[in-house]
Amino acid sequence: LMAKIETKQDEFYEDPYEGDLKINPQTNLLELTNFEYSLQDVENPNLYRMLFNYEDVPKLMFNRRLVPMAMPKEIWITDTTFRDGQQSREPYTTEQIVTLYDMLHRLGGPKGIIRQSEFFLYSKKDRDAVYQCLNKGYEFPEVTSWIRASKKDFELVKVLGLRETGILVSCSDYHIFYKLKMTRRQAIDHYLGVVKDCMEAGIRPRCHFEDITRADFYGFVVPFVIELHKLMLETGIPIKIRACDTLGYGVGIPGAALPRSVPGIIYGLRHHAHMPSELIEFHGHNDFYRAVSNSTTAWLYGASGVNCSLLGIGERTGNCPVEAMVMEYAQLKGTMDGMDPTVITEIAEYYEKELGYAIPPRTPFVGADFNVTRAGVHADGLLKNEEVYNIFDTAKLLNRPPKVMISNTSGVSGIAIWINQHLGLSGEEALDKKDPLVVGLKQWVDRQYDEGRVVAITDAELEVQLASLMQQMKGSGQGVRQDNYEDAAAEDKAQSGDLTGRVYYKIRQGILNGAWKPGQALTELALTKMLGVSRTPVREALRQLELVGLIE
């Protein structure tokens, strides 16, 4: 990387002209290349009161200056689940950290699209987690840290065998004057001293430019980054710049003015402070609902990295969600590049069932209702062709087939879809709107609302009624297809990529083949050990087997 940086210093621009006006080979635009930005060591803080009047909503100002997009050839995600994501919830246990780190590794795939994950080091629990994650031997995500700026902490990083650490370098006058009680010159001298101590300890520094969207960009940020760039060239040690939109003020709208302009910040770091894309990453917060769009904008304008947390859990309104940027990456690059998005569903289930974290049901990709429809006309469209009302093949990419929520507006199509999904019926085995089982369940639903019900019917209620109807039909001679329903469902589950479906099939076959005798107890713990899976798919499979009457 350093060789590449040094080469860029000499040959970044092809120079068919004399002077400072040169062609940028990435954008093919004439650009000025020789800039002088010196520190503006002001006596009084610049708080941008015309934008940030504390008693009003912040203002968004435009200067109509447009900068070119320049998305790097390689872009990636870095993770802060165990640092920023741990500051806003009860701390993870060591076991939970290691489990989630494993999932990040699988989600990021062999190319390491999830490039790094940062950890606190101050508690024994966190240090034990770092040791266990390092012992996994994964290349990605690389384990890094975030520490206080002290020599003692640098030694701790070195002892743990980490190669990179984050260092806080607050850059707005709000922080410099009010929190640190320093001048801008004093702040830069202090920060440079800390960075040098880090490098002397043999550790790569990652400078977290806190509150960059309220900072004097050309009066403080760029002069400071230029100093860091010089230090990097002198030592041969890369220094990363993390642009932290600490309060979520950043905007990606073209023509917006600094300090809130994300395109302006990323362009300025590259073009005016000479930092290569590989050493720039963006860390956004969601205070104004812009964490995802701002992170995508940072990629588009030249940052290789975007820093995120699982489910977006972080300070106040949270960070940019890892899972969101996995999908943004796929949309921008046209490929998952080896990432495994089905792990997103496993992560969501782990948070809800093992950590007790309630995910808002309409959260994209991970919420219980993210691909659930209630409207009858939508359900009819899904029954005819699921592409009509589903964003993509969620069953394939997320192990989450589209679902319907049954209410008074669902219609008979919604009932048919619900039954087919719960019995695992597809293709020729799928029930149509005229099937007696569908009609019978629809009549029961209609009676509920005729009697004054106003809320949606839960899956648990429908499952009880479905089992009852199947037994009634079997007793009256109408249940000839019940065994076909169950056999088709079991075969479909076995062939699917769904872990719960495969567990269901194995347990069902064991019961039918006599591996367990009538009346014998089946425990979750014994089945998890026998099948080599976690308790979650076993629990769900047992619930489905109870529904079809094989266990009680």
C-alpha positions as a Python dict, from the first residue, in 0.01 Angstrom:
ca = {
    (1, 'L'): (0, 0, 0),
    (2, 'M'): (277, 245, 89),
    (3, 'A'): (453, 175, -241),
    (4, 'K'): (128, 255, -417),
    (5, 'I'): (89, 578, -219),
    (6, 'E'): (445, 688, -294),
    (7, 'T'): (393, 614, -663),
    (8, 'K'): (78, 822, -661),
    (9, 'Q'): (270, 1112, -511),
    (10, 'D'): (490, 1126, -819),
    (11, 'E'): (262, 991, -1092),
    (12, 'F'): (-97, 1033, -977),
    (13, 'Y'): (-163, 1276, -1260),
    (14, 'E'): (-64, 1239, -1621),
    (15, 'D'): (89, 1572, -1713),
    (16, 'P'): (47, 1681, -2074),
    (17, 'Y'): (44, 2045, -1960),
    (18, 'E'): (280, 2258, -1760),
    (19, 'G'): (174, 2424, -1436),
    (20, 'D'): (-89, 2312, -1185),
    (21, 'L'): (-375, 2227, -1422),
    (22, 'K'): (-360, 1855, -1490),
    (23, 'I'): (-566, 1558, -1605),
    (24, 'N'): (-697, 1323, -1338),
    (25, 'P'): (-683, 977, -1502),
    (26, 'Q'): (-969, 846, -1289),
    (27, 'T'): (-1219, 1116, -1384),
    (28, 'N'): (-1056, 1242, -1705),
    (29, 'L'): (-1115, 1595, -1584),
    (30, 'L'): (-877, 1890, -1570),
    (31, 'E'): (-811, 1972, -1207),
    (32, 'L'): (-594, 2203, -1003),
    (33, 'T'): (-337, 1993, -819),
    (34, 'N'): (-128, 2232, -613),
    (35, 'F'): (-305, 2360, -304),
    (36, 'E'): (-192, 2542, 7),
    (37, 'Y'): (-408, 2487, 312),
    (38, 'S'): (-262, 2611, 636),
    (39, 'L'): (-412, 2575, 980),
    (40, 'Q'): (-648, 2857, 1075),
    (41, 'D'): (-568, 2884, 1445),
    (42, 'V'): (-864, 3101, 1540),
    (43, 'E'): (-907, 3260, 1880),
    (44, 'N'): (-1279, 3186, 1901),
    (45, 'P'): (-1456, 2866, 1793),
    (46, 'N'): (-1635, 2856, 1460),
    (47, 'L'): (-1965, 2690, 1554),
    (48, 'Y'): (-2141, 2753, 1219),
    (49, 'R'): (-2431, 2914, 1402),
    (50, 'M'): (-2602, 2998, 1072),
    (51, 'L'): (-2647, 2619, 1032),
    (52, 'F'): (-2649, 2490, 1389),
    (53, 'N'): (-2866, 2715, 1602),
    (54, 'Y'): (-2918, 2481, 1899),
    (55, 'E'): (-3274, 2601, 1951),
    (56, 'D'): (-3376, 2515, 1594),
    (57, 'V'): (-3356, 2221, 1357),
    (58, 'P'): (-3017, 2239, 1176),
    (59, 'K'): (-3027, 2419, 844),
    (60, 'L'): (-2913, 2272, 514),
    (61, 'M'): (-2719, 2522, 302),
    (62, 'F'): (-2627, 2491, -66),
    (63, 'N'): (-2339, 2649, -257),
    (64, 'R'): (-2409, 2449, -578),
    (65, 'R'): (-2051, 2325, -597),
    (66, 'L'): (-2049, 1981, -755),
    (67, 'V'): (-1765, 1734, -719),
    (68, 'P'): (-1715, 1426, -938),
    (69, 'M'): (-1806, 1075, -835),
    (70, 'A'): (-1501, 851, -811),
    (71, 'M'): (-1601, 515, -663),
    (72, 'P'): (-1286, 309, -592),
    (73, 'K'): (-1229, -18, -771),
    (74, 'E'): (-1244, -195, -436),
    (75, 'I'): (-1494, -105, -166),
    (76, 'W'): (-1558, -278, 164),
    (77, 'I'): (-1734, -273, 498),
    (78, 'T'): (-1575, -243, 842),
    (79, 'D'): (-1759, -336, 1159),
    (80, 'T'): (-1799, -161, 1494),
    (81, 'T'): (-2052, -396, 1657),
    (82, 'F'): (-1822, -469, 1950),
    (83, 'R'): (-1723, -105, 2001),
    (84, 'D'): (-1982, 158, 1906),
    (85, 'G'): (-2250, -110, 1890),
    (86, 'Q'): (-2173, -214, 2247),
    (87, 'Q'): (-2194, 138, 2392),
    (88, 'S'): (-2571, 157, 2361),
    (89, 'R'): (-2682, -181, 2498),
    (90, 'E'): (-2591, -421, 2772),
    (91, 'P'): (-2243, -561, 2707),
    (92, 'Y'): (-2209, -879, 2506),
    (93, 'T'): (-2062, -1184, 2677),
    (94, 'T'): (-1742, -1332, 2541),
    (95, 'E'): (-1938, -1622, 2391),
    (96, 'Q'): (-2182, -1386, 2221),
    (97, 'I'): (-1900, -1176, 2072),
    (98, 'V'): (-1726, -1486, 1932),
    (99, 'T'): (-2055, -1619, 1788),
    (100, 'L'): (-2133, -1288, 1616),
    (101, 'Y'): (-1773, -1260, 1491),
    (102, 'D'): (-1812, -1604, 1331),
    (103, 'M'): (-2129, -1483, 1160),
    (104, 'L'): (-1954, -1169, 1033),
    (105, 'H'): (-1682, -1390, 886),
    (106, 'R'): (-1937, -1607, 705),
    (107, 'L'): (-2141, -1306, 590),
    (108, 'G'): (-1835, -1128, 448),
    (109, 'G'): (-1731, -1429, 241),
    (110, 'P'): (-1386, -1540, 126),
    (111, 'K'): (-1300, -1204, -33),
    (112, 'G'): (-1339, -1027, 300),
    (113, 'I'): (-1599, -772, 195),
    (114, 'I'): (-1642, -724, 571),
    (115, 'R'): (-1279, -626, 609),
    (116, 'Q'): (-1229, -545, 978),
    (117, 'S'): (-1402, -553, 1316),
    (118, 'E'): (-1301, -327, 1604),
    (119, 'F'): (-1304, -419, 1973),
    (120, 'F'): (-1278, -257, 2313),
    (121, 'L'): (-987, -391, 2519),
    (122, 'Y'): (-1057, -260, 2869),
    (123, 'S'): (-1243, -551, 3029),
    (124, 'K'): (-1119, -907, 3069),
    (125, 'K'): (-1432, -1020, 2885),
    (126, 'D'): (-1343, -812, 2579),
    (127, 'R'): (-979, -922, 2584),
    (128, 'D'): (-1083, -1287, 2612),
    (129, 'A'): (-1311, -1234, 2312),
    (130, 'V'): (-1021, -1083, 2115),
    (131, 'Y'): (-800, -1383, 2194),
    (132, 'Q'): (-1070, -1629, 2091),
    (133, 'C'): (-1148, -1443, 1769),
    (134, 'L'): (-777, -1425, 1680),
    (135, 'N'): (-745, -1799, 1747),
    (136, 'K'): (-1004, -1860, 1474),
    (137, 'G'): (-727, -1775, 1229),
    (138, 'Y'): (-957, -1585, 994),
    (139, 'E'): (-802, -1340, 752),
    (140, 'F'): (-1128, -1144, 757),
    (141, 'P'): (-1262, -961, 942),
    (142, 'E'): (-926, -843, 1077),
    (143, 'V'): (-946, -780, 1452),
    (144, 'T'): (-859, -418, 1539),
    (145, 'S'): (-911, -209, 1851),
    (146, 'W'): (-1024, 130, 1977),
    (147, 'I'): (-831, 275, 2271),
    (148, 'R'): (-759, 584, 2472),
    (149, 'A'): (-458, 778, 2353),
    (150, 'S'): (-196, 658, 2602),
    (151, 'K'): (132, 467, 2573),
    (152, 'K'): (2, 209, 2820),
    (153, 'D'): (-292, 134, 2592),
    (154, 'F'): (-66, 108, 2288),
    (155, 'E'): (136, -157, 2468),
    (156, 'L'): (-186, -345, 2543),
    (157, 'V'): (-270, -347, 2172),
    (158, 'K'): (78, -474, 2091),
    (159, 'V'): (68, -750, 2355),
    (160, 'L'): (-262, -875, 2213),
    (161, 'G'): (-98, -900, 1870),
    (162, 'L'): (-319, -646, 1694),
    (163, 'R'): (-178, -446, 1404),
    (164, 'E'): (-420, -152, 1395),
    (165, 'T'): (-606, 62, 1645),
    (166, 'G'): (-847, 351, 1634),
    (167, 'I'): (-751, 683, 1795),
    (168, 'L'): (-1001, 958, 1866),
    (169, 'V'): (-908, 1293, 1706),
    (170, 'S'): (-1207, 1522, 1762),
    (171, 'C'): (-1203, 1786, 1490),
    (172, 'S'): (-1491, 2031, 1535),
    (173, 'D'): (-1448, 2346, 1742),
    (174, 'Y'): (-1732, 2221, 1962),
    (175, 'H'): (-1497, 1945, 2080),
    (176, 'I'): (-1163, 2127, 2056),
    (177, 'F'): (-1269, 2439, 2247),
    (178, 'Y'): (-1547, 2308, 2471),
    (179, 'K'): (-1446, 1948, 2548),
    (180, 'L'): (-1067, 1949, 2520),
    (181, 'K'): (-1023, 2315, 2625),
    (182, 'M'): (-752, 2358, 2361),
    (183, 'T'): (-676, 2576, 2060),
    (184, 'R'): (-666, 2419, 1716),
    (185, 'R'): (-283, 2430, 1716),
    (186, 'Q'): (-267, 2261, 2054),
    (187, 'A'): (-511, 1994, 1940),
    (188, 'I'): (-309, 1912, 1627),
    (189, 'D'): (18, 1900, 1822),
    (190, 'H'): (-144, 1672, 2079),
    (191, 'Y'): (-294, 1443, 1814),
    (192, 'L'): (32, 1419, 1617),
    (193, 'G'): (216, 1322, 1935),
    (194, 'V'): (-34, 1044, 2004),
    (195, 'V'): (-13, 917, 1645),
    (196, 'K'): (367, 910, 1663),
    (197, 'D'): (353, 715, 1992),
    (198, 'C'): (122, 465, 1821),
    (199, 'M'): (357, 423, 1526),
    (200, 'E'): (660, 387, 1755),
    (201, 'A'): (479, 97, 1921),
    (202, 'G'): (460, -70, 1578),
    (203, 'I'): (84, -21, 1538),
    (204, 'R'): (-100, 127, 1241),
    (205, 'P'): (-308, 429, 1351),
    (206, 'R'): (-664, 483, 1237),
    (207, 'C'): (-760, 841, 1317),
    (208, 'H'): (-1128, 887, 1403),
    (209, 'F'): (-1216, 1243, 1296),
    (210, 'E'): (-1501, 1290, 1540),
    (211, 'D'): (-1776, 1539, 1447),
    (212, 'I'): (-1633, 1611, 1101),
    (213, 'T'): (-1973, 1737, 978),
    (214, 'R'): (-1947, 2038, 1213),
    (215, 'A'): (-1573, 2100, 1163),
    (216, 'D'): (-1390, 2375, 974),
    (217, 'F'): (-1293, 2148, 688),
    (218, 'Y'): (-1035, 2364, 511),
    (219, 'G'): (-927, 2554, 821),
    (220, 'F'): (-857, 2248, 1039),
    (221, 'V'): (-936, 1908, 887),
    (222, 'V'): (-741, 1936, 561),
    (223, 'P'): (-428, 2097, 720),
    (224, 'F'): (-426, 1824, 986),
    (225, 'V'): (-467, 1542, 732),
    (226, 'I'): (-185, 1693, 524),
    (227, 'E'): (37, 1669, 834),
    (228, 'L'): (-65, 1307, 879),
    (229, 'H'): (5, 1238, 512),
    (230, 'K'): (357, 1380, 547),
    (231, 'L'): (414, 1166, 856),
    (232, 'M'): (292, 861, 668),
    (233, 'L'): (536, 920, 384),
    (234, 'E'): (824, 978, 629),
    (235, 'T'): (763, 657, 826),
    (236, 'G'): (624, 425, 559),
    (237, 'I'): (332, 336, 791),
    (238, 'P'): (-20, 383, 651),
    (239, 'I'): (-251, 613, 849),
    (240, 'K'): (-623, 569, 798),
    (241, 'I'): (-875, 850, 814),
    (242, 'R'): (-1221, 770, 948),
    (243, 'A'): (-1463, 1054, 874),
    (244, 'C'): (-1712, 1036, 1162),
    (245, 'D'): (-2054, 1192, 1111),
    (246, 'T'): (-2099, 1179, 1486),
    (247, 'L'): (-2441, 1344, 1511),
    (248, 'G'): (-2575, 1240, 1173),
    (249, 'Y'): (-2563, 1590, 1022),
    (250, 'G'): (-2407, 1470, 696),
    (251, 'V'): (-2601, 1489, 369),
    (252, 'G'): (-2529, 1329, 35),
    (253, 'I'): (-2723, 1581, -174),
    (254, 'P'): (-2517, 1724, -463),
    (255, 'G'): (-2451, 2094, -421),
    (256, 'A'): (-2485, 2096, -42),
    (257, 'A'): (-2225, 2307, 134),
    (258, 'L'): (-1957, 2202, 380),
    (259, 'P'): (-1933, 2109, 658),
    (260, 'R'): (-2245, 1891, 606),
    (261, 'S'): (-2162, 1772, 254),
    (262, 'V'): (-2050, 1408, 249),
    (263, 'P'): (-1941, 1432, -119),
    (264, 'G'): (-1741, 1745, -31),
    (265, 'I'): (-1572, 1579, 267),
    (266, 'I'): (-1468, 1264, 81),
    (267, 'Y'): (-1357, 1457, -227),
    (268, 'G'): (-1161, 1701, -14),
    (269, 'L'): (-979, 1427, 174),
    (270, 'R'): (-877, 1268, -154),
    (271, 'H'): (-811, 1571, -370),
    (272, 'H'): (-693, 1841, -131),
    (273, 'A'): (-541, 1632, 150),
    (274, 'H'): (-396, 1371, -93),
    (275, 'M'): (-530, 1068, 94),
    (276, 'P'): (-586, 760, -125),
    (277, 'S'): (-927, 596, -118),
    (278, 'E'): (-789, 285, 51),
    (279, 'L'): (-715, 490, 362),
    (280, 'I'): (-1052, 667, 386),
    (281, 'E'): (-1362, 527, 552),
    (282, 'F'): (-1692, 684, 656),
    (283, 'H'): (-1869, 631, 988),
    (284, 'G'): (-2227, 754, 990),
    (285, 'H'): (-2501, 791, 1250),
    (286, 'N'): (-2873, 780, 1182),
    (287, 'D'): (-3002, 1085, 1373),
    (288, 'F'): (-3163, 1225, 1057),
    (289, 'Y'): (-3236, 891, 883),
    (290, 'R'): (-2935, 930, 654),
    (291, 'A'): (-2687, 667, 777),
    (292, 'V'): (-2735, 431, 480),
    (293, 'S'): (-2760, 692, 205),
    (294, 'N'): (-2459, 882, 342),
    (295, 'S'): (-2251, 564, 357),
    (296, 'T'): (-2338, 480, -2),
    (297, 'T'): (-2252, 837, -100),
    (298, 'A'): (-1912, 801, 69),
    (299, 'W'): (-1840, 496, -148),
    (300, 'L'): (-1954, 677, -462),
    (301, 'Y'): (-1728, 978, -401),
    (302, 'G'): (-1413, 788, -318),
    (303, 'A'): (-1404, 624, 26),
    (304, 'S'): (-1314, 256, 9),
    (305, 'G'): (-1455, 175, 352),
    (306, 'V'): (-1783, 233, 532),
    (307, 'N'): (-1803, 158, 904),
    (308, 'C'): (-2120, -14, 1029),
    (309, 'S'): (-2267, -224, 1308),
    (310, 'L'): (-2496, -525, 1305),
    (311, 'L'): (-2862, -415, 1292),
    (312, 'G'): (-2733, -57, 1311),
    (313, 'I'): (-2712, -77, 1691),
    (314, 'G'): (-2511, 217, 1822),
    (315, 'E'): (-2519, 547, 2005),
    (316, 'R'): (-2859, 724, 2015),
    (317, 'T'): (-3033, 641, 1686),
    (318, 'G'): (-2756, 401, 1589),
    (319, 'N'): (-2502, 346, 1314),
    (320, 'C'): (-2534, 233, 956),
    (321, 'P'): (-2645, -135, 955),
    (322, 'V'): (-2396, -389, 819),
    (323, 'E'): (-2678, -579, 649),
    (324, 'A'): (-2794, -264, 468),
    (325, 'M'): (-2450, -205, 319),
    (326, 'V'): (-2424, -570, 212),
    (327, 'M'): (-2729, -501, -4),
    (328, 'E'): (-2594, -162, -117),
    (329, 'Y'): (-2267, -331, -220),
    (330, 'A'): (-2455, -590, -425),
    (331, 'Q'): (-2659, -319, -598),
    (332, 'L'): (-2353, -107, -682),
    (333, 'K'): (-2127, -393, -789),
    (334, 'G'): (-2391, -620, -941),
    (335, 'T'): (-2273, -918, -738),
    (336, 'M'): (-2254, -1047, -381),
    (337, 'D'): (-1883, -1120, -444),
    (338, 'G'): (-1896, -1433, -230),
    (339, 'M'): (-2092, -1282, 59),
    (340, 'D'): (-2357, -1511, 211),
    (341, 'P'): (-2669, -1299, 277),
    (342, 'T'): (-2855, -1592, 435),
    (343, 'V'): (-2637, -1527, 741),
    (344, 'I'): (-2827, -1199, 784),
    (345, 'T'): (-3133, -1400, 884),
    (346, 'E'): (-2928, -1612, 1124),
    (347, 'I'): (-2795, -1294, 1284),
    (348, 'A'): (-3146, -1153, 1325),
    (349, 'E'): (-3270, -1477, 1481),
    (350, 'Y'): (-2970, -1487, 1715),
    (351, 'Y'): (-3037, -1133, 1838),
    (352, 'E'): (-3404, -1201, 1899),
    (353, 'K'): (-3398, -1554, 2037),
    (354, 'E'): (-3061, -1570, 2212),
    (355, 'L'): (-2997, -1207, 2308),
    (356, 'G'): (-3358, -1103, 2364),
    (357, 'Y'): (-3323, -800, 2136),
    (358, 'A'): (-3652, -686, 1984),
    (359, 'I'): (-3604, -595, 1617),
    (360, 'P'): (-3877, -358, 1493),
    (361, 'P'): (-4089, -584, 1271),
    (362, 'R'): (-4076, -360, 963),
    (363, 'T'): (-3696, -323, 961),
    (364, 'P'): (-3568, -403, 607),
    (365, 'F'): (-3416, -751, 560),
    (366, 'V'): (-3428, -850, 930),
    (367, 'G'): (-3769, -750, 1069),
    (368, 'A'): (-4036, -1017, 1110),
    (369, 'D'): (-4270, -833, 870),
    (370, 'F'): (-4023, -690, 618),
    (371, 'N'): (-4168, -904, 337),
    (372, 'V'): (-4515, -964, 479),
    (373, 'T'): (-4826, -842, 299),
    (374, 'R'): (-5173, -792, 448),
    (375, 'A'): (-5366, -658, 151),
    (376, 'G'): (-5580, -908, -35),
    (377, 'V'): (-5491, -768, -379),
    (378, 'H'): (-5120, -802, -296),
    (379, 'A'): (-5172, -1159, -175),
    (380, 'D'): (-5351, -1245, -499),
    (381, 'G'): (-5054, -1104, -692),
    (382, 'L'): (-4812, -1312, -484),
    (383, 'L'): (-5016, -1626, -544),
    (384, 'K'): (-5000, -1570, -920),
    (385, 'N'): (-4633, -1469, -930),
    (386, 'E'): (-4435, -1368, -622),
    (387, 'E'): (-4219, -1125, -822),
    (388, 'V'): (-4523, -896, -841),
    (389, 'Y'): (-4493, -795, -474),
    (390, 'N'): (-4158, -923, -345),
    (391, 'I'): (-3836, -717, -371),
    (392, 'F'): (-3621, -1014, -481),
    (393, 'D'): (-3606, -1388, -416),
    (394, 'T'): (-3598, -1347, -40),
    (395, 'A'): (-3630, -1724, 8),
    (396, 'K'): (-3305, -1783, -184),
    (397, 'L'): (-3103, -1484, -65),
    (398, 'L'): (-3225, -1457, 294),
    (399, 'N'): (-3403, -1786, 368),
    (400, 'R'): (-3713, -1569, 412),
    (401, 'P'): (-3994, -1649, 167),
    (402, 'P'): (-4259, -1379, 133),
    (403, 'K'): (-4540, -1415, 384),
    (404, 'V'): (-4893, -1297, 429),
    (405, 'M'): (-5053, -1170, 748),
    (406, 'I'): (-5411, -1287, 773),
    (407, 'S'): (-5675, -1024, 847),
    (408, 'N'): (-6019, -927, 718),
    (409, 'T'): (-5854, -785, 402),
    (410, 'S'): (-5639, -1088, 314),
    (411, 'G'): (-5884, -1268, 88),
    (412, 'V'): (-5883, -1633, -10),
    (413, 'S'): (-5549, -1592, -195),
    (414, 'G'): (-5381, -1488, 127),
    (415, 'I'): (-5519, -1797, 301),
    (416, 'A'): (-5389, -2023, 22),
    (417, 'I'): (-5040, -1869, 40),
    (418, 'W'): (-5032, -1900, 419),
    (419, 'I'): (-5129, -2269, 413),
    (420, 'N'): (-4883, -2353, 134),
    (421, 'Q'): (-4599, -2188, 321),
    (422, 'H'): (-4677, -2353, 653),
    (423, 'L'): (-4715, -2697, 496),
    (424, 'G'): (-4418, -2648, 263),
    (425, 'L'): (-4627, -2707, -49),
    (426, 'S'): (-4510, -2579, -385),
    (427, 'G'): (-4549, -2648, -756),
    (428, 'E'): (-4815, -2903, -836),
    (429, 'E'): (-4864, -2983, -468),
    (430, 'A'): (-4959, -2626, -383),
    (431, 'L'): (-5321, -2568, -288),
    (432, 'D'): (-5529, -2330, -495),
    (433, 'K'): (-5803, -2095, -379),
    (434, 'K'): (-6074, -2361, -424),
    (435, 'D'): (-5917, -2633, -209),
    (436, 'P'): (-6149, -2738, 78),
    (437, 'L'): (-5876, -2671, 333),
    (438, 'V'): (-5833, -2317, 204),
    (439, 'V'): (-6207, -2255, 192),
    (440, 'G'): (-6255, -2395, 542),
    (441, 'L'): (-5986, -2178, 695),
    (442, 'K'): (-6115, -1871, 509),
    (443, 'Q'): (-6464, -1932, 651),
    (444, 'W'): (-6319, -1950, 1004),
    (445, 'V'): (-6130, -1623, 947),
    (446, 'D'): (-6445, -1451, 820),
    (447, 'R'): (-6637, -1563, 1129),
    (448, 'Q'): (-6371, -1405, 1352),
    (449, 'Y'): (-6423, -1063, 1195),
    (450, 'D'): (-6799, -1100, 1167),
    (451, 'E'): (-6798, -1144, 1545),
    (452, 'G'): (-6617, -813, 1594),
    (453, 'R'): (-6246, -890, 1578),
    (454, 'V'): (-6035, -592, 1462),
    (455, 'V'): (-5672, -712, 1485),
    (456, 'A'): (-5475, -945, 1259),
    (457, 'I'): (-5481, -1319, 1332),
    (458, 'T'): (-5154, -1462, 1458),
    (459, 'D'): (-4974, -1758, 1304),
    (460, 'A'): (-5019, -1951, 1627),
    (461, 'E'): (-5400, -1913, 1609),
    (462, 'L'): (-5404, -2014, 1244),
    (463, 'E'): (-5185, -2316, 1310),
    (464, 'V'): (-5425, -2447, 1577),
    (465, 'Q'): (-5723, -2398, 1349),
    (466, 'L'): (-5542, -2555, 1051),
    (467, 'A'): (-5455, -2865, 1253),
    (468, 'S'): (-5816, -2889, 1368),
    (469, 'L'): (-5948, -2860, 1012),
    (470, 'M'): (-5706, -3125, 887),
    (471, 'Q'): (-5823, -3365, 1158),
    (472, 'Q'): (-6190, -3293, 1080),
    (473, 'M'): (-6134, -3352, 710),
    (474, 'K'): (-5948, -3674, 777),
    (475, 'G'): (-6230, -3800, 1003),
    (476, 'S'): (-6497, -3716, 745),
    (477, 'G'): (-6315, -3883, 458),
    (478, 'Q'): (-6209, -3554, 301),
    (479, 'G'): (-5857, -3584, 431),
    (480, 'V'): (-5723, -3811, 160),
    (481, 'R'): (-5467, -3546, 67),
    (482, 'Q'): (-5341, -3493, 421),
    (483, 'D'): (-5061, -3750, 390),
    (484, 'N'): (-4974, -3601, 53),
    (485, 'Y'): (-4959, -3256, 215),
    (486, 'E'): (-4720, -3383, 480),
    (487, 'D'): (-4501, -3591, 248),
    (488, 'A'): (-4467, -3310, -5),
    (489, 'A'): (-4394, -3064, 271),
    (490, 'A'): (-4124, -3287, 420),
    (491, 'E'): (-3954, -3344, 84),
    (492, 'D'): (-3966, -2973, 4),
    (493, 'K'): (-3810, -2888, 341),
    (494, 'A'): (-3534, -3146, 296),
    (495, 'Q'): (-3434, -3007, -43),
    (496, 'S'): (-3448, -2641, 59),
    (497, 'G'): (-3156, -2434, 182),
    (498, 'D'): (-3348, -2375, 504),
    (499, 'L'): (-3174, -2528, 807),
    (500, 'T'): (-3500, -2561, 998),
    (501, 'G'): (-3652, -2749, 704),
    (502, 'R'): (-3365, -2998, 695),
    (503, 'V'): (-3386, -3053, 1070),
    (504, 'Y'): (-3763, -3104, 1038),
    (505, 'Y'): (-3711, -3368, 769),
    (506, 'K'): (-3449, -3560, 968),
    (507, 'I'): (-3659, -3572, 1284),
    (508, 'R'): (-3974, -3663, 1089),
    (509, 'Q'): (-3799, -3947, 908),
    (510, 'G'): (-3659, -4072, 1237),
    (511, 'I'): (-4007, -4084, 1387),
    (512, 'L'): (-4158, -4261, 1084),
    (513, 'N'): (-3868, -4510, 1068),
    (514, 'G'): (-3904, -4603, 1434),
    (515, 'A'): (-3587, -4435, 1565),
    (516, 'W'): (-3804, -4299, 1847),
    (517, 'K'): (-4081, -4508, 2001),
    (518, 'P'): (-4432, -4378, 2075),
    (519, 'G'): (-4428, -4194, 2407),
    (520, 'Q'): (-4049, -4143, 2405),
    (521, 'A'): (-3938, -3792, 2505),
    (522, 'L'): (-3760, -3575, 2247),
    (523, 'T'): (-3551, -3302, 2408),
    (524, 'E'): (-3402, -3000, 2234),
    (525, 'L'): (-3062, -3059, 2393),
    (526, 'A'): (-3036, -3420, 2280),
    (527, 'L'): (-3147, -3335, 1926),
    (528, 'T'): (-2902, -3043, 1895),
    (529, 'K'): (-2614, -3272, 1990),
    (530, 'M'): (-2727, -3550, 1758),
    (531, 'L'): (-2785, -3321, 1457),
    (532, 'G'): (-2496, -3080, 1524),
    (533, 'V'): (-2708, -2766, 1508),
    (534, 'S'): (-2816, -2489, 1745),
    (535, 'R'): (-3137, -2503, 1947),
    (536, 'T'): (-3321, -2249, 1732),
    (537, 'P'): (-3386, -2470, 1422),
    (538, 'V'): (-3461, -2770, 1647),
    (539, 'R'): (-3717, -2571, 1845),
    (540, 'E'): (-3886, -2450, 1527),
    (541, 'A'): (-3887, -2799, 1371),
    (542, 'L'): (-4049, -2949, 1682),
    (543, 'R'): (-4317, -2679, 1670),
    (544, 'Q'): (-4395, -2770, 1307),
    (545, 'L'): (-4402, -3143, 1386),
    (546, 'E'): (-4649, -3073, 1665),
    (547, 'L'): (-4864, -2883, 1418),
    (548, 'V'): (-4897, -3186, 1188),
    (549, 'G'): (-4964, -3420, 1480),
    (550, 'L'): (-4643, -3626, 1485),
    (551, 'I'): (-4548, -3513, 1835),
    (552, 'E'): (-4733, -3359, 2125),
}
